Amino acid sequence: MNNFFRKTQLSSDRIKSLQDFCKSLNIKFNNLELLNLAFHHRSYSNENKNKKFLNNERLEFLGDSVLGMVTSSYLYQNLSENSEGDLAKIKSVVVSEKSLAPIAISMNIDKMLILGKGEELSGGRKKDAILADCVEAVIGAYYLDSGYVQAEKFVLSFIIKEIKKVQDNKGQKDFKTLLQEYCQKKYKTCPNYQLVKKTGPDHDQIFWVTVSFNNITYGPISGKNKKSAEQSVAQLALKTIKNIKK
């Protein structure tokens, strides 16, 4: 990675954009090349074979761990009366794609992304998965650039708000958790999710998922990734159950 940074130069316009991005979030990067790398989606490197390592996937991997650590630590220290199960549920919501994607938009990450032509044409700048992954990549980059303390401060600047939303029941509902709790209480079993098919090109696939319990199958329901499809089909099952009870 060091060789890459020595050989690469950013345009003055890109430097200005990166600096403005940092200023808006009250963070400071010593190495703007590292921050810039966080915005490179794999579709760009896939279309530019001479730049096959020029994407944010490794930073995303690192940032995911930092995000999880900061969130878990905050929950442990500040929600002392909540059980492990409660903490896990809250964490699963606030670090989810559905929570991180709007955060990315609020940070103007959608405007900073560097995408391949195919992904650009398919609306990649507005895809939840790409936006959420980029938030994690920025966290990973900031951790490498400025250390854990600064990365923690950055994560807490937006994750505390999400935690409070969940506590106030204003956050994104975790339909899979709700369905699992219902099945365990009612049938003493867990719902079974099945990926039945995938459609579309590699860079813009649609995933179709069903969920089964008590000898009944619901779906299939589609999503931009397997996780979102599972959430949607769980929501459908819960809605159907509610209507039957009426």
Buried (B, 14 or more C-beta within 10 A) or exposed (E): EEEEBEEEEBEEEBBEBBBEBBEEBEBEBEEBBBBBBBBBBBBBBBBEEEBEEBBBBEBBEBBBEBBBBBBBEBBEEEBEEBEEEBBBBBBBBBBBBBBBBBBBBEBEBBEBBBBBEBBBEBEBBEBBBBBBBBBBBBBBBBBBBBEEEBBBBBBBEBBBEBBEBBEEEEBBBBBBBBBBEBBEEEEEEEBEBBEEEEEEEEBBEEBBBBBBBEEEBBBBBBBBBBBBBBBBBBBBBBEEBEEEEE
